Amino acid sequence: MGGADAVQDIRFARSRDGVGIAYAVHGSGPPLLVDTCWLSHLQFDWQSPVWRHWLVELGRIATVVRFDERGHGLSDRGITDHSLEARVGDLEAVADAAGLDRFAMLAMAQGGPVAIEYAARHPERLTRLAFYASYAGAHVGASAEDLELDAAFTALIKVGWERPTPEFRRVFTSLMIPGGTEEQMRWIDDLQRMAVDADTAVLARAQRQITDSSGRLAELDLPTLVLHSRGDQMNPFASSRHLASTIRGARLVALESTNHIVLEDEPAWAEFLREITAFLAPDRVVPAAVLADDLTSTLSPRELDILRLAAKGHDNDAIADELVLSVRTVERHLQNAYAKLGLQGRTARTAAVARLLTRA
């Protein structure tokens, strides 16, 4: 597979407080919004020996929408507000900008409280909710020793995060992927600095640690899957037991791994993929027209031209100018394309573009 630009469409949403949030779309199938962890960079993750298999495999079963958190990755930097309310606003902005109407969500790590709050506020938008290595509140059930350890981690970030050598960052890396190879560990060492600067890491971490959405769990009433590595050293397995025991009807899957980020060559990854594929299956409706491997056999040349311009970020007015058509004609061609691909609603444009990109 080539570079990131060949497989994903990177765009920007504007949160309610004006912060620009970078998001990316790739894959095909039912929409899946990933409420991501902080350790992400939309551009570099595709090259990662730690994250790449996640992106590739999820894109085979869903139209994946993921984003960099405020202050991280390609999103606006230098942000001081990392409160729950601000982060819920970011999630709302991404869902709206991507044109998602009804969709599944995967909440990873510290994305849990945000996803819980979003699900409680917008139950009509979600078809199902999955958690991975996550929690309702970082300090739910924390001991005095846990709090002391957390303070030590913050001190490590302050003094060692931006050093050119990775000794301090390797502490976090070793907790995330104790089963990783040296290549994988070096990648996480470097990604930490690429993803966020030290000041933002400290600020965001402090505000995340006081966030607790446990009080909302009893309000959730939708299919829920909770996955967590039994030996996770970053977020304890007990956090997922709390989620699964409090959300009505939730199913807990314990992955036999010590890695916070399950790696491609371990049996736990195959189990994760089986579980998430089966969980998303009810959202998958594949009309006969979509089964064609080549979009050229499904869409007309003009429809393909219009979709290619849409994939470049052109709106309907810009597409009309480029192709010397009326806006009404552009809209008609798009509607015809959506119908042929079995797409409808606010997700149609995003899903059609994603399908075009994955076959480019």
C-alpha positions as YAML, in Angstrom:
chain: A
units: angstrom
residues:
- id: 1
  name: MET
  ca: [0.00, 0.00, 0.00]
- id: 2
  name: GLY
  ca: [1.27, 3.47, -0.83]
- id: 3
  name: GLY
  ca: [1.43, 6.59, 1.29]
- id: 4
  name: ALA
  ca: [-1.38, 7.97, 3.42]
- id: 5
  name: ASP
  ca: [-2.73, 10.25, 0.69]
- id: 6
  name: ALA
  ca: [-3.45, 7.19, -1.47]
- id: 7
  name: VAL
  ca: [-5.73, 5.55, 1.07]
- id: 8
  name: GLN
  ca: [-7.36, 8.28, 3.10]
- id: 9
  name: ASP
  ca: [-9.03, 11.64, 2.68]
- id: 10
  name: ILE
  ca: [-7.86, 14.18, 5.28]
- id: 11
  name: ARG
  ca: [-10.20, 17.09, 6.05]
- id: 12
  name: PHE
  ca: [-10.86, 19.56, 8.87]
- id: 13
  name: ALA
  ca: [-13.86, 20.20, 11.09]
- id: 14
  name: ARG
  ca: [-14.39, 23.32, 13.21]
- id: 15
  name: SER
  ca: [-15.38, 22.66, 16.81]
- id: 16
  name: ARG
  ca: [-17.85, 24.89, 18.59]
- id: 17
  name: ASP
  ca: [-15.03, 26.91, 20.21]
- id: 18
  name: GLY
  ca: [-13.30, 27.44, 16.87]
- id: 19
  name: VAL
  ca: [-10.59, 24.78, 17.23]
- id: 20
  name: GLY
  ca: [-9.72, 23.02, 13.97]
- id: 21
  name: ILE
  ca: [-9.92, 19.22, 14.23]
- id: 22
  name: ALA
  ca: [-8.22, 17.12, 11.55]
- id: 23
  name: TYR
  ca: [-10.11, 14.00, 10.54]
- id: 24
  name: ALA
  ca: [-9.57, 11.30, 7.94]
- id: 25
  name: VAL
  ca: [-11.85, 8.93, 6.04]
- id: 26
  name: HIS
  ca: [-10.85, 5.60, 4.53]
- id: 27
  name: GLY
  ca: [-12.25, 2.16, 3.85]
- id: 28
  name: SER
  ca: [-15.68, 0.98, 2.75]
- id: 29
  name: GLY
  ca: [-18.74, -0.41, 4.48]
- id: 30
  name: PRO
  ca: [-20.92, 0.87, 7.31]
- id: 31
  name: PRO
  ca: [-19.62, 4.07, 8.93]
- id: 32
  name: LEU
  ca: [-17.42, 3.65, 12.01]
- id: 33
  name: LEU
  ca: [-16.32, 6.75, 13.91]
- id: 34
  name: VAL
  ca: [-13.19, 6.08, 15.97]
- id: 35
  name: ASP
  ca: [-13.03, 8.19, 19.13]
- id: 36
  name: THR
  ca: [-9.29, 8.00, 19.07]
- id: 37
  name: CYS
  ca: [-6.58, 7.82, 21.70]
- id: 38
  name: TRP
  ca: [-4.14, 10.73, 22.10]
- id: 39
  name: LEU
  ca: [-1.25, 8.80, 20.53]
- id: 40
  name: SER
  ca: [-2.18, 9.47, 16.92]
- id: 41
  name: HIS
  ca: [-1.06, 11.42, 13.90]
- id: 42
  name: LEU
  ca: [-3.30, 10.99, 10.87]
- id: 43
  name: GLN
  ca: [-0.43, 11.28, 8.42]
- id: 44
  name: PHE
  ca: [2.21, 9.13, 10.11]
- id: 45
  name: ASP
  ca: [-0.01, 6.35, 11.50]
- id: 46
  name: TRP
  ca: [-0.20, 4.71, 8.06]
- id: 47
  name: GLN
  ca: [3.56, 4.12, 8.17]
- id: 48
  name: SER
  ca: [3.48, 2.71, 11.69]
- id: 49
  name: PRO
  ca: [4.39, -0.92, 12.49]
- id: 50
  name: VAL
  ca: [2.14, -0.47, 15.53]
- id: 51
  name: TRP
  ca: [-0.97, 1.19, 14.06]
- id: 52
  name: ARG
  ca: [-0.97, 0.25, 10.37]
- id: 53
  name: HIS
  ca: [-2.70, -3.13, 10.75]
- id: 54
  name: TRP
  ca: [-5.50, -1.43, 12.71]
- id: 55
  name: LEU
  ca: [-6.15, 1.00, 9.87]
- id: 56
  name: VAL
  ca: [-5.89, -1.55, 7.08]
- id: 57
  name: GLU
  ca: [-8.14, -4.17, 8.67]
- id: 58
  name: LEU
  ca: [-10.79, -1.78, 10.01]
- id: 59
  name: GLY
  ca: [-10.96, -0.20, 6.55]
- id: 60
  name: ARG
  ca: [-11.87, -3.56, 5.08]
- id: 61
  name: ILE
  ca: [-15.02, -3.84, 7.19]
- id: 62
  name: ALA
  ca: [-16.10, -0.21, 7.62]
- id: 63
  name: THR
  ca: [-15.88, 3.33, 6.31]
- id: 64
  name: VAL
  ca: [-13.58, 4.57, 9.05]
- id: 65
  name: VAL
  ca: [-13.65, 8.17, 10.26]
- id: 66
  name: ARG
  ca: [-10.90, 8.99, 12.76]
- id: 67
  name: PHE
  ca: [-9.44, 12.23, 14.04]
- id: 68
  name: ASP
  ca: [-6.51, 13.75, 15.89]
- id: 69
  name: GLU
  ca: [-7.48, 15.15, 19.29]
- id: 70
  name: ARG
  ca: [-7.32, 18.91, 19.83]
- id: 71
  name: GLY
  ca: [-3.71, 19.95, 20.36]
- id: 72
  name: HIS
  ca: [-2.45, 16.70, 18.81]
- id: 73
  name: GLY
  ca: [-1.37, 15.45, 15.39]
- id: 74
  name: LEU
  ca: [-2.69, 17.57, 12.53]
- id: 75
  name: SER
  ca: [-5.36, 19.29, 14.65]
- id: 76
  name: ASP
  ca: [-4.81, 22.83, 15.95]
- id: 77
  name: ARG
  ca: [-1.89, 22.97, 18.39]
- id: 78
  name: GLY
  ca: [-1.32, 25.12, 21.48]
- id: 79
  name: ILE
  ca: [-4.80, 24.42, 22.88]
- id: 80
  name: THR
  ca: [-5.36, 24.79, 26.64]
- id: 81
  name: ASP
  ca: [-8.96, 23.59, 26.97]
- id: 82
  name: HIS
  ca: [-9.05, 19.78, 27.00]
- id: 83
  name: SER
  ca: [-12.18, 19.50, 29.12]
- id: 84
  name: LEU
  ca: [-14.85, 16.86, 28.57]
- id: 85
  name: GLU
  ca: [-17.21, 19.49, 27.14]
- id: 86
  name: ALA
  ca: [-14.63, 20.69, 24.62]
- id: 87
  name: ARG
  ca: [-13.79, 17.15, 23.52]
- id: 88
  name: VAL
  ca: [-17.46, 16.20, 23.13]
- id: 89
  name: GLY
  ca: [-17.79, 19.30, 20.95]
- id: 90
  name: ASP
  ca: [-14.91, 18.02, 18.80]
- id: 91
  name: LEU
  ca: [-16.59, 14.64, 18.37]
- id: 92
  name: GLU
  ca: [-19.87, 16.31, 17.41]
- id: 93
  name: ALA
  ca: [-18.06, 18.52, 14.89]
- id: 94
  name: VAL
  ca: [-16.31, 15.59, 13.23]
- id: 95
  name: ALA
  ca: [-19.49, 13.51, 13.00]
- id: 96
  name: ASP
  ca: [-21.35, 16.43, 11.42]
- id: 97
  name: ALA
  ca: [-18.53, 17.45, 9.06]
- id: 98
  name: ALA
  ca: [-18.15, 13.86, 7.84]
- id: 99
  name: GLY
  ca: [-21.88, 13.73, 7.11]
- id: 100
  name: LEU
  ca: [-22.56, 10.87, 9.50]
- id: 101
  name: ASP
  ca: [-26.22, 10.32, 10.26]
- id: 102
  name: ARG
  ca: [-26.40, 6.87, 11.89]
- id: 103
  name: PHE
  ca: [-23.10, 5.22, 12.71]
- id: 104
  name: ALA
  ca: [-21.17, 2.91, 15.00]
- id: 105
  name: MET
  ca: [-18.46, 4.23, 17.30]
- id: 106
  name: LEU
  ca: [-15.24, 2.70, 18.62]
- id: 107
  name: ALA
  ca: [-13.94, 4.45, 21.74]
- id: 108
  name: MET
  ca: [-10.25, 3.84, 22.35]
- id: 109
  name: ALA
  ca: [-8.40, 4.42, 25.64]
- id: 110
  name: GLN
  ca: [-9.19, 7.89, 27.05]
- id: 111
  name: GLY
  ca: [-11.85, 8.36, 24.37]
- id: 112
  name: GLY
  ca: [-14.26, 6.42, 26.60]
- id: 113
  name: PRO
  ca: [-15.73, 9.27, 28.68]
- id: 114
  name: VAL
  ca: [-16.25, 11.38, 25.55]
- id: 115
  name: ALA
  ca: [-18.02, 8.54, 23.72]
- id: 116
  name: ILE
  ca: [-20.21, 7.83, 26.74]
- id: 117
  name: GLU
  ca: [-21.26, 11.48, 26.98]
- id: 118
  name: TYR
  ca: [-21.92, 11.65, 23.22]
- id: 119
  name: ALA
  ca: [-24.00, 8.46, 23.32]
- id: 120
  name: ALA
  ca: [-26.08, 9.79, 26.22]
- id: 121
  name: ARG
  ca: [-26.71, 13.09, 24.43]
- id: 122
  name: HIS
  ca: [-27.30, 11.68, 20.92]
- id: 123
  name: PRO
  ca: [-28.76, 8.18, 21.23]
- id: 124
  name: GLU
  ca: [-30.51, 8.59, 17.88]
- id: 125
  name: ARG
  ca: [-27.18, 8.90, 16.05]
- id: 126
  name: LEU
  ca: [-25.47, 5.68, 17.20]
- id: 127
  name: THR
  ca: [-26.22, 2.16, 15.99]
- id: 128
  name: ARG
  ca: [-23.75, 0.48, 18.37]
- id: 129
  name: LEU
  ca: [-20.82, 1.31, 20.63]
- id: 130
  name: ALA
  ca: [-17.53, -0.52, 21.17]
- id: 131
  name: PHE
  ca: [-14.81, 0.24, 23.71]
- id: 132
  name: TYR
  ca: [-11.18, -0.80, 23.45]
- id: 133
  name: ALA
  ca: [-8.74, -0.53, 26.40]
- id: 134
  name: SER
  ca: [-10.95, 2.23, 27.74]
- id: 135
  name: TYR
  ca: [-12.74, 3.45, 30.86]
- id: 136
  name: ALA
  ca: [-15.53, 5.71, 32.10]
- id: 137
  name: GLY
  ca: [-13.14, 7.69, 34.30]
- id: 138
  name: ALA
  ca: [-9.37, 7.41, 34.56]
- id: 139
  name: HIS
  ca: [-9.36, 7.44, 38.36]
- id: 140
  name: VAL
  ca: [-12.42, 5.29, 39.01]
- id: 141
  name: GLY
  ca: [-11.27, 2.80, 41.66]
- id: 142
  name: ALA
  ca: [-7.74, 4.24, 41.73]
- id: 143
  name: SER
  ca: [-5.63, 3.56, 44.81]
- id: 144
  name: ALA
  ca: [-3.27, 5.99, 46.53]
- id: 145
  name: GLU
  ca: [-0.39, 4.17, 44.85]
- id: 146
  name: ASP
  ca: [-2.07, 4.63, 41.44]
- id: 147
  name: LEU
  ca: [-2.33, 8.37, 42.02]
- id: 148
  name: GLU
  ca: [1.31, 8.59, 43.09]
- id: 149
  name: LEU
  ca: [2.35, 6.72, 39.96]
- id: 150
  name: ASP
  ca: [0.29, 9.07, 37.83]
- id: 151
  name: ALA
  ca: [2.05, 12.06, 39.37]
- id: 152
  name: ALA
  ca: [5.40, 10.44, 38.57]
- id: 153
  name: PHE
  ca: [4.37, 10.00, 34.94]
- id: 154
  name: THR
  ca: [3.47, 13.69, 34.71]
- id: 155
  name: ALA
  ca: [6.90, 14.59, 36.08]
- id: 156
  name: LEU
  ca: [8.54, 12.35, 33.45]
- id: 157
  name: ILE
  ca: [6.64, 14.16, 30.69]
- id: 158
  name: LYS
  ca: [7.78, 17.56, 31.97]
- id: 159
  name: VAL
  ca: [11.46, 16.70, 32.13]
- id: 160
  name: GLY
  ca: [11.93, 14.18, 29.36]
- id: 161
  name: TRP
  ca: [9.25, 14.35, 26.67]
- id: 162
  name: GLU
  ca: [11.08, 16.62, 24.25]
- id: 163
  name: ARG
  ca: [14.61, 15.34, 24.77]
- id: 164
  name: PRO
  ca: [16.25, 14.13, 21.55]
- id: 165
  name: THR
  ca: [17.00, 10.75, 23.13]
- id: 166
  name: PRO
  ca: [14.04, 8.54, 24.07]
- id: 167
  name: GLU
  ca: [14.94, 7.25, 27.55]
- id: 168
  name: PHE
  ca: [12.06, 9.03, 29.31]
- id: 169
  name: ARG
  ca: [9.51, 8.35, 26.58]
- id: 170
  name: ARG
  ca: [10.56, 4.68, 26.57]
- id: 171
  name: VAL
  ca: [8.93, 4.35, 30.00]
- id: 172
  name: PHE
  ca: [5.53, 4.99, 28.40]
- id: 173
  name: THR
  ca: [6.41, 2.89, 25.36]
- id: 174
  name: SER
  ca: [7.28, -0.10, 27.56]
- id: 175
  name: LEU
  ca: [3.91, 0.14, 29.27]
- id: 176
  name: MET
  ca: [2.04, 0.42, 25.97]
- id: 177
  name: ILE
  ca: [3.68, -2.43, 24.09]
- id: 178
  name: PRO
  ca: [5.81, -4.56, 26.45]
- id: 179
  name: GLY
  ca: [5.64, -7.31, 23.84]
- id: 180
  name: GLY
  ca: [6.82, -5.08, 21.01]
- id: 181
  name: THR
  ca: [9.96, -5.43, 18.93]
- id: 182
  name: GLU
  ca: [12.71, -2.82, 19.14]
- id: 183
  name: GLU
  ca: [11.48, -1.35, 15.84]
- id: 184
  name: GLN
  ca: [7.93, -1.03, 17.16]
- id: 185
  name: MET
  ca: [9.16, 0.52, 20.42]
- id: 186
  name: ARG
  ca: [11.31, 3.07, 18.57]
- id: 187
  name: TRP
  ca: [8.28, 4.03, 16.52]
- id: 188
  name: ILE
  ca: [6.20, 4.70, 19.64]
- id: 189
  name: ASP
  ca: [9.12, 6.60, 21.19]
- id: 190
  name: ASP
  ca: [9.13, 8.92, 18.17]
- id: 191
  name: LEU
  ca: [5.35, 9.10, 17.72]
- id: 192
  name: GLN
  ca: [4.94, 10.55, 21.20]
- id: 193
  name: ARG
  ca: [6.90, 13.65, 20.22]
- id: 194
  name: MET
  ca: [5.23, 13.84, 16.79]
- id: 195
  name: ALA
  ca: [1.75, 13.56, 18.29]
- id: 196
  name: VAL
  ca: [1.98, 16.28, 20.95]
- id: 197
  name: ASP
  ca: [4.38, 18.72, 22.64]
- id: 198
  name: ALA
  ca: [5.26, 18.39, 26.33]
- id: 199
  name: ASP
  ca: [3.19, 21.35, 27.57]
- id: 200
  name: THR
  ca: [0.05, 20.12, 25.84]
- id: 201
  name: ALA
  ca: [0.69, 16.55, 26.97]
- id: 202
  name: VAL
  ca: [0.76, 17.70, 30.60]
- id: 203
  name: LEU
  ca: [-2.31, 19.94, 30.26]
- id: 204
  name: ALA
  ca: [-4.38, 17.39, 28.38]
- id: 205
  name: ARG
  ca: [-3.39, 14.57, 30.72]
- id: 206
  name: ALA
  ca: [-4.33, 16.57, 33.81]
- id: 207
  name: GLN
  ca: [-7.78, 17.43, 32.43]
- id: 208
  name: ARG
  ca: [-8.42, 13.89, 31.20]
- id: 209
  name: GLN
  ca: [-7.56, 12.42, 34.60]
- id: 210
  name: ILE
  ca: [-10.37, 14.32, 36.34]
- id: 211
  name: THR
  ca: [-12.99, 13.37, 33.73]
- id: 212
  name: ASP
  ca: [-15.55, 10.80, 34.83]
- id: 213
  name: SER
  ca: [-18.65, 9.80, 32.86]
- id: 214
  name: SER
  ca: [-19.62, 6.90, 35.11]
- id: 215
  name: GLY
  ca: [-22.89, 8.60, 36.01]
- id: 216
  name: ARG
  ca: [-24.01, 8.36, 32.38]
- id: 217
  name: LEU
  ca: [-23.47, 4.63, 31.92]
- id: 218
  name: ALA
  ca: [-26.90, 3.57, 33.16]
- id: 219
  name: GLU
  ca: [-28.50, 5.81, 30.50]
- id: 220
  name: LEU
  ca: [-26.95, 3.92, 27.58]
- id: 221
  name: ASP
  ca: [-29.22, 1.49, 25.80]
- id: 222
  name: LEU
  ca: [-27.60, 0.21, 22.60]
- id: 223
  name: PRO
  ca: [-25.55, -2.81, 21.52]
- id: 224
  name: THR
  ca: [-22.21, -2.49, 23.34]
- id: 225
  name: LEU
  ca: [-18.98, -4.45, 23.05]
- id: 226
  name: VAL
  ca: [-16.09, -3.99, 25.50]
- id: 227
  name: LEU
  ca: [-12.63, -5.30, 24.54]
- id: 228
  name: HIS
  ca: [-9.54, -5.06, 26.73]
- id: 229
  name: SER
  ca: [-6.18, -6.81, 27.07]
- id: 230
  name: ARG
  ca: [-6.16, -8.74, 30.31]
- id: 231
  name: GLY
  ca: [-2.57, -7.67, 31.08]
- id: 232
  name: ASP
  ca: [-2.86, -4.02, 29.94]
- id: 233
  name: GLN
  ca: [-0.43, -1.93, 32.01]
- id: 234
  name: MET
  ca: [-1.66, 1.48, 30.84]
- id: 235
  name: ASN
  ca: [-5.37, 1.14, 31.59]
- id: 236
  name: PRO
  ca: [-6.28, -1.67, 33.99]
- id: 237
  name: PHE
  ca: [-8.60, -4.46, 32.86]
- id: 238
  name: ALA
  ca: [-10.86, -3.61, 35.82]
- id: 239
  name: SER
  ca: [-11.88, -0.42, 33.99]
- id: 240
  name: SER
  ca: [-13.53, -2.47, 31.26]
- id: 241
  name: ARG
  ca: [-15.19, -4.75, 33.80]
- id: 242
  name: HIS
  ca: [-16.74, -1.59, 35.25]
- id: 243
  name: LEU
  ca: [-18.01, -0.53, 31.80]
- id: 244
  name: ALA
  ca: [-19.43, -3.94, 30.93]
- id: 245
  name: SER
  ca: [-21.11, -4.44, 34.31]
- id: 246
  name: THR
  ca: [-22.78, -1.02, 34.28]
- id: 247
  name: ILE
  ca: [-23.95, -0.64, 30.67]
- id: 248
  name: ARG
  ca: [-27.14, -2.61, 30.10]
- id: 249
  name: GLY
  ca: [-26.50, -5.74, 28.00]
- id: 250
  name: ALA
  ca: [-22.81, -4.96, 27.32]
- id: 251
  name: ARG
  ca: [-20.55, -7.87, 26.38]
- id: 252
  name: LEU
  ca: [-16.98, -8.08, 27.69]
- id: 253
  name: VAL
  ca: [-14.17, -9.77, 25.73]
- id: 254
  name: ALA
  ca: [-10.87, -10.29, 27.55]
- id: 255
  name: LEU
  ca: [-7.97, -10.37, 25.09]
- id: 256
  name: GLU
  ca: [-5.03, -12.53, 26.13]
- id: 257
  name: SER
  ca: [-2.30, -9.93, 25.78]
- id: 258
  name: THR
  ca: [-0.08, -7.68, 27.87]
- id: 259
  name: ASN
  ca: [-0.09, -4.96, 25.20]
- id: 260
  name: HIS
  ca: [-2.16, -1.81, 25.53]
- id: 261
  name: ILE
  ca: [-2.05, -1.62, 21.72]
- id: 262
  name: VAL
  ca: [-2.58, -5.16, 20.43]
- id: 263
  name: LEU
  ca: [0.08, -6.00, 17.83]
- id: 264
  name: GLU
  ca: [-0.46, -7.69, 14.49]
- id: 265
  name: ASP
  ca: [1.45, -10.91, 15.14]
- id: 266
  name: GLU
  ca: [-0.24, -11.91, 18.42]
- id: 267
  name: PRO
  ca: [-3.35, -14.14, 18.67]
- id: 268
  name: ALA
  ca: [-5.21, -11.37, 20.52]
- id: 269
  name: TRP
  ca: [-5.27, -9.31, 17.32]
- id: 270
  name: ALA
  ca: [-7.07, -12.05, 15.40]
- id: 271
  name: GLU
  ca: [-9.58, -12.31, 18.23]
- id: 272
  name: PHE
  ca: [-10.12, -8.55, 18.31]
- id: 273
  name: LEU
  ca: [-10.72, -8.52, 14.56]
- id: 274
  name: ARG
  ca: [-13.20, -11.40, 14.71]
- id: 275
  name: GLU
  ca: [-15.14, -9.73, 17.50]
- id: 276
  name: ILE
  ca: [-15.31, -6.25, 15.95]
- id: 277
  name: THR
  ca: [-16.21, -7.66, 12.52]
- id: 278
  name: ALA
  ca: [-19.09, -9.68, 13.95]
- id: 279
  name: PHE
  ca: [-20.20, -6.73, 16.08]
- id: 280
  name: LEU
  ca: [-20.42, -4.39, 13.08]
- id: 281
  name: ALA
  ca: [-22.01, -6.97, 10.78]
- id: 282
  name: PRO
  ca: [-25.66, -5.94, 11.46]
- id: 283
  name: ASP
  ca: [-24.84, -2.45, 10.12]
- id: 284
  name: ARG
  ca: [-23.56, -3.87, 6.85]
- id: 285
  name: VAL
  ca: [-26.03, -3.79, 3.95]
- id: 286
  name: VAL
  ca: [-24.39, -4.54, 0.63]
- id: 287
  name: PRO
  ca: [-26.59, -3.88, -2.42]
- id: 288
  name: ALA
  ca: [-25.77, -5.89, -5.54]
- id: 289
  name: ALA
  ca: [-24.37, -2.83, -7.32]
- id: 290
  name: VAL
  ca: [-21.74, -2.34, -4.62]
- id: 291
  name: LEU
  ca: [-20.36, -5.82, -5.08]
- id: 292
  name: ALA
  ca: [-18.60, -4.77, -8.29]
- id: 293
  name: ASP
  ca: [-14.84, -4.59, -7.76]
- id: 294
  name: ASP
  ca: [-14.41, -1.76, -10.29]
- id: 295
  name: LEU
  ca: [-16.44, 1.41, -9.90]
- id: 296
  name: THR
  ca: [-16.09, 2.05, -13.66]
- id: 297
  name: SER
  ca: [-18.50, -0.83, -14.22]
- id: 298
  name: THR
  ca: [-21.04, 0.81, -11.94]
- id: 299
  name: LEU
  ca: [-20.73, 4.58, -12.48]
- id: 300
  name: SER
  ca: [-20.75, 6.65, -15.65]
- id: 301
  name: PRO
  ca: [-17.57, 8.54, -16.69]
- id: 302
  name: ARG
  ca: [-19.21, 11.84, -15.67]
- id: 303
  name: GLU
  ca: [-20.21, 10.47, -12.27]
- id: 304
  name: LEU
  ca: [-16.64, 9.28, -11.75]
- id: 305
  name: ASP
  ca: [-15.25, 12.70, -12.72]
- id: 306
  name: ILE
  ca: [-17.52, 14.39, -10.19]
- id: 307
  name: LEU
  ca: [-16.61, 11.93, -7.42]
- id: 308
  name: ARG
  ca: [-12.89, 12.42, -8.10]
- id: 309
  name: LEU
  ca: [-13.28, 16.18, -7.65]
- id: 310
  name: ALA
  ca: [-15.33, 15.62, -4.49]
- id: 311
  name: ALA
  ca: [-12.46, 13.45, -3.20]
- id: 312
  name: LYS
  ca: [-10.13, 16.44, -3.66]
- id: 313
  name: GLY
  ca: [-12.32, 18.48, -1.34]
- id: 314
  name: HIS
  ca: [-14.28, 20.42, -3.99]
- id: 315
  name: ASP
  ca: [-17.80, 21.42, -3.04]
- id: 316
  name: ASN
  ca: [-20.62, 21.27, -5.61]
- id: 317
  name: ASP
  ca: [-20.08, 24.85, -6.77]
- id: 318
  name: ALA
  ca: [-16.37, 24.22, -7.42]
- id: 319
  name: ILE
  ca: [-17.13, 20.95, -9.22]
- id: 320
  name: ALA
  ca: [-19.65, 22.76, -11.43]
- id: 321
  name: ASP
  ca: [-17.07, 25.43, -12.33]
- id: 322
  name: GLU
  ca: [-14.37, 22.84, -13.05]
- id: 323
  name: LEU
  ca: [-16.58, 20.75, -15.35]
- id: 324
  name: VAL
  ca: [-18.59, 23.66, -16.80]
- id: 325
  name: LEU
  ca: [-21.86, 22.27, -15.51]
- id: 326
  name: SER
  ca: [-24.72, 23.71, -13.52]
- id: 327
  name: VAL
  ca: [-24.77, 22.99, -9.77]
- id: 328
  name: ARG
  ca: [-28.11, 21.30, -10.28]
- id: 329
  name: THR
  ca: [-26.55, 18.91, -12.81]
- id: 330
  name: VAL
  ca: [-23.73, 18.10, -10.41]
- id: 331
  name: GLU
  ca: [-26.24, 17.34, -7.67]
- id: 332
  name: ARG
  ca: [-28.23, 15.09, -10.03]
- id: 333
  name: HIS
  ca: [-25.11, 13.12, -11.02]
- id: 334
  name: LEU
  ca: [-24.16, 12.69, -7.37]
- id: 335
  name: GLN
  ca: [-27.62, 11.44, -6.44]
- id: 336
  name: ASN
  ca: [-27.48, 8.97, -9.34]
- id: 337
  name: ALA
  ca: [-24.06, 7.74, -8.16]
- id: 338
  name: TYR
  ca: [-25.29, 7.32, -4.59]
- id: 339
  name: ALA
  ca: [-28.28, 5.33, -5.77]
- id: 340
  name: LYS
  ca: [-26.10, 3.01, -7.88]
- id: 341
  name: LEU
  ca: [-23.80, 2.42, -4.91]
- id: 342
  name: GLY
  ca: [-26.67, 1.78, -2.53]
- id: 343
  name: LEU
  ca: [-25.90, 4.86, -0.42]
- id: 344
  name: GLN
  ca: [-28.30, 7.31, 1.11]
- id: 345
  name: GLY
  ca: [-28.56, 10.02, 3.76]
- id: 346
  name: ARG
  ca: [-25.87, 12.33, 5.08]
- id: 347
  name: THR
  ca: [-23.20, 9.62, 4.94]
- id: 348
  name: ALA
  ca: [-23.56, 9.08, 1.19]
- id: 349
  name: ARG
  ca: [-20.92, 11.58, 0.00]
- id: 350
  name: THR
  ca: [-18.32, 10.46, 2.58]
- id: 351
  name: ALA
  ca: [-18.89, 6.75, 1.86]
- id: 352
  name: ALA
  ca: [-18.80, 7.24, -1.94]
- id: 353
  name: VAL
  ca: [-15.53, 9.19, -1.75]
- id: 354
  name: ALA
  ca: [-14.01, 6.63, 0.61]
- id: 355
  name: ARG
  ca: [-14.93, 3.80, -1.78]
- id: 356
  name: LEU
  ca: [-13.37, 5.69, -4.68]
- id: 357
  name: LEU
  ca: [-10.15, 6.32, -2.71]
- id: 358
  name: THR
  ca: [-9.77, 2.68, -1.65]
- id: 359
  name: ARG
  ca: [-9.97, 1.59, -5.30]
- id: 360
  name: ALA
  ca: [-7.64, 4.31, -6.59]
...
